[in-house]
Amino acid sequence: MSYITSIGIANPSNKLSQTAIANFMVKAMQLNADEERKLRALYRKSGIDTRYSVLSDYGRNSDFEFFPNQLTSAAFPTTRQRLELYQKYAVHLSAEAAVQCLHNMQAFDRNAITHLVVVSCTGMYAPGLDIDLVKALGLKSTVERTCINFMGCYAAFNAIKLADSFCTANATSKVLVVCTELCSIHFQKENSEDNLLANALFADGSAALLVEGTPTADINLKPLTFFCDLAMEGERDMAWTVGDLGFEMRLSSYVPDVIRRGIRQLTASLLQKIRHNLDDISFYAIHPGGKKILEAIEQELQLSKSDNVHAYEVLKDYGNMSSPTVLFVLHAIHQQLSRADHQKKILSFAFGPGLTLESMVLEVVGR
C-alpha cells in the first residue's frame, strides 16, 4: 500500500487576467467585431478569472518577448523554438513545486527518495526534465527515474498508480512525483473552434507529490482503488498532436456530453471495487477541464456546487493546467483536512485524449 504524504504546487510569475488574455487573442487571431464578441462571451463564461504563464506576452499589447511584434506575421515560433522555451522554464517550475512538497515534511532527507516520476505532455527533450530535476534537487544519481509523456490531463493518475506499485512492492520506497505543463507556449493563432476553446482554458503550472510506503505525515492520503475506461465515441473530440508550429490541441465542445454519458458507469464501476457508494464519499477532487465538464458531472451524479467547490476555485484562479490541475484540487482539499477526517473518502476524476476517463478513491489516514 502507499500514502500521499505531501503535496506542493507552483506557478510561473506571470499572473494574467482573462480580460488581458482576451485582448491579446482578439489581436493575435485577427478577429472581426462579431468574432470578438463571441470570444469575449466565451471568456466571461469560462469560470476563469486568472491564469499563469511563463510568457508575459499575453498581458502585453506590444514589445513581445516570444511572439513576433507583428502578431499577424506568418513567422510564428516553430516547434523547436517552443521546446527550447520549455527546456528553459520547466526545470525551475518543477523544482519549485518539488521543494515546496518536500519542505512540508520536516527535516526530510532528499537522499531518501528512491524513485522520481516526471509527468509532462507539453515538452520533451533528452537528457530530459527528469535528469535536470535530479541535478536541481540534489537527488542521488541512482534514483530510479520514470517519465510519463503525452497522456494529457489524466496523466497524474498514472503517476500515482506507478508510485503505489513501487510502494506496494517495497514499503521503504519514497517516490517523488512531479507533473509540469507549460501549455501557454503552444498558442495557435488560427481562428478555429479548437483553438478558441484551448486558448480560453489552458495555462502553466506544476504540482509535486511525495508518496511513501508508510503514513509519515499528520494527514496522509491512501489510494484505495483506481478505475479507467475509454469513451471511444469521443476519440475525435480531444487530441494532442505535434505540429510544425508547436503542439496542436483538438478540443471540441462535445467533450462535456461524452463525459456526461460515461461518468455514471465509471463511478459505479470504481466504487463497486471497494463495495462503496456515493454516500460514502466526503470530498470530491474533480479535474476542472472546463466549467461545462464540472456541471455535467454534477448533474449526472447529483452533486451540488458546494461538493465541487475546490475544482471551481482551482479553475477560477489557475485555469486548466493539464496534468497538474487535479493535484491542485487535491492540494486544496488536503490543506483543509484534520485528524477528525480520518477514514473519510475522496473521489477523484480526470479526463484526456482517447477519450480517457480516469477515476480514483483516496482515504484520509492519520499518522
Secondary structure as a PSIPRED ss2 file (coil, helix, strand):
# PSIPRED VFORMAT (PSIPRED V4.0)

   1 M C   1.000  0.000  0.000
   2 S C   1.000  0.000  0.000
   3 Y E   0.000  0.000  1.000
   4 I E   0.000  0.000  1.000
   5 T E   0.000  0.000  1.000
   6 S E   0.000  0.000  1.000
   7 I E   0.000  0.000  1.000
   8 G E   0.000  0.000  1.000
   9 I E   0.000  0.000  1.000
  10 A E   0.000  0.000  1.000
  11 N C   1.000  0.000  0.000
  12 P C   1.000  0.000  0.000
  13 S C   1.000  0.000  0.000
  14 N E   0.000  0.000  1.000
  15 K E   0.000  0.000  1.000
  16 L E   0.000  0.000  1.000
  17 S E   0.000  0.000  1.000
  18 Q H   0.000  1.000  0.000
  19 T H   0.000  1.000  0.000
  20 A H   0.000  1.000  0.000
  21 I H   0.000  1.000  0.000
  22 A H   0.000  1.000  0.000
  23 N H   0.000  1.000  0.000
  24 F H   0.000  1.000  0.000
  25 M H   0.000  1.000  0.000
  26 V H   0.000  1.000  0.000
  27 K H   0.000  1.000  0.000
  28 A H   0.000  1.000  0.000
  29 M C   1.000  0.000  0.000
  30 Q C   1.000  0.000  0.000
  31 L C   1.000  0.000  0.000
  32 N C   1.000  0.000  0.000
  33 A H   0.000  1.000  0.000
  34 D H   0.000  1.000  0.000
  35 E H   0.000  1.000  0.000
  36 E H   0.000  1.000  0.000
  37 R H   0.000  1.000  0.000
  38 K H   0.000  1.000  0.000
  39 L H   0.000  1.000  0.000
  40 R H   0.000  1.000  0.000
  41 A H   0.000  1.000  0.000
  42 L H   0.000  1.000  0.000
  43 Y H   0.000  1.000  0.000
  44 R H   0.000  1.000  0.000
  45 K C   1.000  0.000  0.000
  46 S C   1.000  0.000  0.000
  47 G C   1.000  0.000  0.000
  48 I C   1.000  0.000  0.000
  49 D C   1.000  0.000  0.000
  50 T E   0.000  0.000  1.000
  51 R E   0.000  0.000  1.000
  52 Y E   0.000  0.000  1.000
  53 S E   0.000  0.000  1.000
  54 V C   1.000  0.000  0.000
  55 L C   1.000  0.000  0.000
  56 S C   1.000  0.000  0.000
  57 D H   0.000  1.000  0.000
  58 Y H   0.000  1.000  0.000
  59 G H   0.000  1.000  0.000
  60 R C   1.000  0.000  0.000
  61 N C   1.000  0.000  0.000
  62 S C   1.000  0.000  0.000
  63 D C   1.000  0.000  0.000
  64 F C   1.000  0.000  0.000
  65 E C   1.000  0.000  0.000
  66 F C   1.000  0.000  0.000
  67 F C   1.000  0.000  0.000
  68 P C   1.000  0.000  0.000
  69 N C   1.000  0.000  0.000
  70 Q C   1.000  0.000  0.000
  71 L C   1.000  0.000  0.000
  72 T C   1.000  0.000  0.000
  73 S C   1.000  0.000  0.000
  74 A C   1.000  0.000  0.000
  75 A C   1.000  0.000  0.000
  76 F C   1.000  0.000  0.000
  77 P C   1.000  0.000  0.000
  78 T C   1.000  0.000  0.000
  79 T H   0.000  1.000  0.000
  80 R H   0.000  1.000  0.000
  81 Q H   0.000  1.000  0.000
  82 R H   0.000  1.000  0.000
  83 L H   0.000  1.000  0.000
  84 E H   0.000  1.000  0.000
  85 L H   0.000  1.000  0.000
  86 Y H   0.000  1.000  0.000
  87 Q H   0.000  1.000  0.000
  88 K H   0.000  1.000  0.000
  89 Y H   0.000  1.000  0.000
  90 A H   0.000  1.000  0.000
  91 V H   0.000  1.000  0.000
  92 H H   0.000  1.000  0.000
  93 L H   0.000  1.000  0.000
  94 S H   0.000  1.000  0.000
  95 A H   0.000  1.000  0.000
  96 E H   0.000  1.000  0.000
  97 A H   0.000  1.000  0.000
  98 A H   0.000  1.000  0.000
  99 V H   0.000  1.000  0.000
 100 Q H   0.000  1.000  0.000
 101 C H   0.000  1.000  0.000
 102 L H   0.000  1.000  0.000
 103 H H   0.000  1.000  0.000
 104 N C   1.000  0.000  0.000
 105 M C   1.000  0.000  0.000
 106 Q C   1.000  0.000  0.000
 107 A C   1.000  0.000  0.000
 108 F C   1.000  0.000  0.000
 109 D C   1.000  0.000  0.000
 110 R H   0.000  1.000  0.000
 111 N H   0.000  1.000  0.000
 112 A H   0.000  1.000  0.000
 113 I C   1.000  0.000  0.000
 114 T C   1.000  0.000  0.000
 115 H E   0.000  0.000  1.000
 116 L E   0.000  0.000  1.000
 117 V E   0.000  0.000  1.000
 118 V E   0.000  0.000  1.000
 119 V E   0.000  0.000  1.000
 120 S E   0.000  0.000  1.000
 121 C C   1.000  0.000  0.000
 122 T C   1.000  0.000  0.000
 123 G C   1.000  0.000  0.000
 124 M C   1.000  0.000  0.000
 125 Y C   1.000  0.000  0.000
 126 A C   1.000  0.000  0.000
 127 P C   1.000  0.000  0.000
 128 G C   1.000  0.000  0.000
 129 L H   0.000  1.000  0.000
 130 D H   0.000  1.000  0.000
 131 I H   0.000  1.000  0.000
 132 D H   0.000  1.000  0.000
 133 L H   0.000  1.000  0.000
 134 V H   0.000  1.000  0.000
 135 K H   0.000  1.000  0.000
 136 A H   0.000  1.000  0.000
 137 L H   0.000  1.000  0.000
 138 G C   1.000  0.000  0.000
 139 L C   1.000  0.000  0.000
 140 K C   1.000  0.000  0.000
 141 S C   1.000  0.000  0.000
 142 T C   1.000  0.000  0.000
 143 V C   1.000  0.000  0.000
 144 E E   0.000  0.000  1.000
 145 R E   0.000  0.000  1.000
 146 T E   0.000  0.000  1.000
 147 C E   0.000  0.000  1.000
 148 I E   0.000  0.000  1.000
 149 N E   0.000  0.000  1.000
 150 F C   1.000  0.000  0.000
 151 M C   1.000  0.000  0.000
 152 G H   0.000  1.000  0.000
 153 C H   0.000  1.000  0.000
 154 Y H   0.000  1.000  0.000
 155 A H   0.000  1.000  0.000
 156 A H   0.000  1.000  0.000
 157 F H   0.000  1.000  0.000
 158 N H   0.000  1.000  0.000
 159 A H   0.000  1.000  0.000
 160 I H   0.000  1.000  0.000
 161 K H   0.000  1.000  0.000
 162 L H   0.000  1.000  0.000
 163 A H   0.000  1.000  0.000
 164 D H   0.000  1.000  0.000
 165 S H   0.000  1.000  0.000
 166 F H   0.000  1.000  0.000
 167 C H   0.000  1.000  0.000
 168 T H   0.000  1.000  0.000
 169 A H   0.000  1.000  0.000
 170 N C   1.000  0.000  0.000
 171 A C   1.000  0.000  0.000
 172 T C   1.000  0.000  0.000
 173 S C   1.000  0.000  0.000
 174 K E   0.000  0.000  1.000
 175 V E   0.000  0.000  1.000
 176 L E   0.000  0.000  1.000
 177 V E   0.000  0.000  1.000
 178 V E   0.000  0.000  1.000
 179 C E   0.000  0.000  1.000
 180 T E   0.000  0.000  1.000
 181 E E   0.000  0.000  1.000
 182 L E   0.000  0.000  1.000
 183 C H   0.000  1.000  0.000
 184 S H   0.000  1.000  0.000
 185 I H   0.000  1.000  0.000
 186 H H   0.000  1.000  0.000
 187 F C   1.000  0.000  0.000
 188 Q C   1.000  0.000  0.000
 189 K C   1.000  0.000  0.000
 190 E C   1.000  0.000  0.000
 191 N C   1.000  0.000  0.000
 192 S C   1.000  0.000  0.000
 193 E H   0.000  1.000  0.000
 194 D H   0.000  1.000  0.000
 195 N H   0.000  1.000  0.000
 196 L H   0.000  1.000  0.000
 197 L H   0.000  1.000  0.000
 198 A H   0.000  1.000  0.000
 199 N H   0.000  1.000  0.000
 200 A H   0.000  1.000  0.000
 201 L H   0.000  1.000  0.000
 202 F E   0.000  0.000  1.000
 203 A C   1.000  0.000  0.000
 204 D E   0.000  0.000  1.000
 205 G E   0.000  0.000  1.000
 206 S E   0.000  0.000  1.000
 207 A E   0.000  0.000  1.000
 208 A E   0.000  0.000  1.000
 209 L E   0.000  0.000  1.000
 210 L E   0.000  0.000  1.000
 211 V E   0.000  0.000  1.000
 212 E E   0.000  0.000  1.000
 213 G C   1.000  0.000  0.000
 214 T C   1.000  0.000  0.000
 215 P C   1.000  0.000  0.000
 216 T C   1.000  0.000  0.000
 217 A C   1.000  0.000  0.000
 218 D C   1.000  0.000  0.000
 219 I E   0.000  0.000  1.000
 220 N E   0.000  0.000  1.000
 221 L E   0.000  0.000  1.000
 222 K E   0.000  0.000  1.000
 223 P E   0.000  0.000  1.000
 224 L E   0.000  0.000  1.000
 225 T E   0.000  0.000  1.000
 226 F E   0.000  0.000  1.000
 227 F E   0.000  0.000  1.000
 228 C E   0.000  0.000  1.000
 229 D E   0.000  0.000  1.000
 230 L E   0.000  0.000  1.000
 231 A C   1.000  0.000  0.000
 232 M H   0.000  1.000  0.000
 233 E H   0.000  1.000  0.000
 234 G H   0.000  1.000  0.000
 235 E C   1.000  0.000  0.000
 236 R C   1.000  0.000  0.000
 237 D C   1.000  0.000  0.000
 238 M E   0.000  0.000  1.000
 239 A E   0.000  0.000  1.000
 240 W E   0.000  0.000  1.000
 241 T E   0.000  0.000  1.000
 242 V E   0.000  0.000  1.000
 243 G E   0.000  0.000  1.000
 244 D C   1.000  0.000  0.000
 245 L C   1.000  0.000  0.000
 246 G E   0.000  0.000  1.000
 247 F E   0.000  0.000  1.000
 248 E E   0.000  0.000  1.000
 249 M E   0.000  0.000  1.000
 250 R E   0.000  0.000  1.000
 251 L E   0.000  0.000  1.000
 252 S C   1.000  0.000  0.000
 253 S C   1.000  0.000  0.000
 254 Y C   1.000  0.000  0.000
 255 V H   0.000  1.000  0.000
 256 P H   0.000  1.000  0.000
 257 D H   0.000  1.000  0.000
 258 V H   0.000  1.000  0.000
 259 I H   0.000  1.000  0.000
 260 R H   0.000  1.000  0.000
 261 R H   0.000  1.000  0.000
 262 G H   0.000  1.000  0.000
 263 I H   0.000  1.000  0.000
 264 R H   0.000  1.000  0.000
 265 Q H   0.000  1.000  0.000
 266 L H   0.000  1.000  0.000
 267 T H   0.000  1.000  0.000
 268 A H   0.000  1.000  0.000
 269 S H   0.000  1.000  0.000
 270 L H   0.000  1.000  0.000
 271 L H   0.000  1.000  0.000
 272 Q H   0.000  1.000  0.000
 273 K C   1.000  0.000  0.000
 274 I C   1.000  0.000  0.000
 275 R C   1.000  0.000  0.000
 276 H C   1.000  0.000  0.000
 277 N C   1.000  0.000  0.000
 278 L H   0.000  1.000  0.000
 279 D H   0.000  1.000  0.000
 280 D H   0.000  1.000  0.000
 281 I E   0.000  0.000  1.000
 282 S E   0.000  0.000  1.000
 283 F E   0.000  0.000  1.000
 284 Y E   0.000  0.000  1.000
 285 A E   0.000  0.000  1.000
 286 I E   0.000  0.000  1.000
 287 H C   1.000  0.000  0.000
 288 P C   1.000  0.000  0.000
 289 G C   1.000  0.000  0.000
 290 G C   1.000  0.000  0.000
 291 K H   0.000  1.000  0.000
 292 K H   0.000  1.000  0.000
 293 I H   0.000  1.000  0.000
 294 L H   0.000  1.000  0.000
 295 E H   0.000  1.000  0.000
 296 A H   0.000  1.000  0.000
 297 I H   0.000  1.000  0.000
 298 E H   0.000  1.000  0.000
 299 Q H   0.000  1.000  0.000
 300 E H   0.000  1.000  0.000
 301 L H   0.000  1.000  0.000
 302 Q C   1.000  0.000  0.000
 303 L C   1.000  0.000  0.000
 304 S C   1.000  0.000  0.000
 305 K C   1.000  0.000  0.000
 306 S C   1.000  0.000  0.000
 307 D C   1.000  0.000  0.000
 308 N C   1.000  0.000  0.000
 309 V H   0.000  1.000  0.000
 310 H H   0.000  1.000  0.000
 311 A H   0.000  1.000  0.000
 312 Y H   0.000  1.000  0.000
 313 E H   0.000  1.000  0.000
 314 V H   0.000  1.000  0.000
 315 L H   0.000  1.000  0.000
 316 K H   0.000  1.000  0.000
 317 D H   0.000  1.000  0.000
 318 Y H   0.000  1.000  0.000
 319 G C   1.000  0.000  0.000
 320 N E   0.000  0.000  1.000
 321 M C   1.000  0.000  0.000
 322 S C   1.000  0.000  0.000
 323 S C   1.000  0.000  0.000
 324 P C   1.000  0.000  0.000
 325 T H   0.000  1.000  0.000
 326 V H   0.000  1.000  0.000
 327 L H   0.000  1.000  0.000
 328 F H   0.000  1.000  0.000
 329 V H   0.000  1.000  0.000
 330 L H   0.000  1.000  0.000
 331 H H   0.000  1.000  0.000
 332 A H   0.000  1.000  0.000
 333 I H   0.000  1.000  0.000
 334 H H   0.000  1.000  0.000
 335 Q H   0.000  1.000  0.000
 336 Q H   0.000  1.000  0.000
 337 L C   1.000  0.000  0.000
 338 S C   1.000  0.000  0.000
 339 R H   0.000  1.000  0.000
 340 A H   0.000  1.000  0.000
 341 D H   0.000  1.000  0.000
 342 H C   1.000  0.000  0.000
 343 Q C   1.000  0.000  0.000
 344 K C   1.000  0.000  0.000
 345 K E   0.000  0.000  1.000
 346 I E   0.000  0.000  1.000
 347 L E   0.000  0.000  1.000
 348 S E   0.000  0.000  1.000
 349 F E   0.000  0.000  1.000
 350 A E   0.000  0.000  1.000
 351 F E   0.000  0.000  1.000
 352 G E   0.000  0.000  1.000
 353 P C   1.000  0.000  0.000
 354 G C   1.000  0.000  0.000
 355 L C   1.000  0.000  0.000
 356 T E   0.000  0.000  1.000
 357 L E   0.000  0.000  1.000
 358 E E   0.000  0.000  1.000
 359 S E   0.000  0.000  1.000
 360 M E   0.000  0.000  1.000
 361 V E   0.000  0.000  1.000
 362 L E   0.000  0.000  1.000
 363 E E   0.000  0.000  1.000
 364 V E   0.000  0.000  1.000
 365 V E   0.000  0.000  1.000
 366 G E   0.000  0.000  1.000
 367 R C   1.000  0.000  0.000
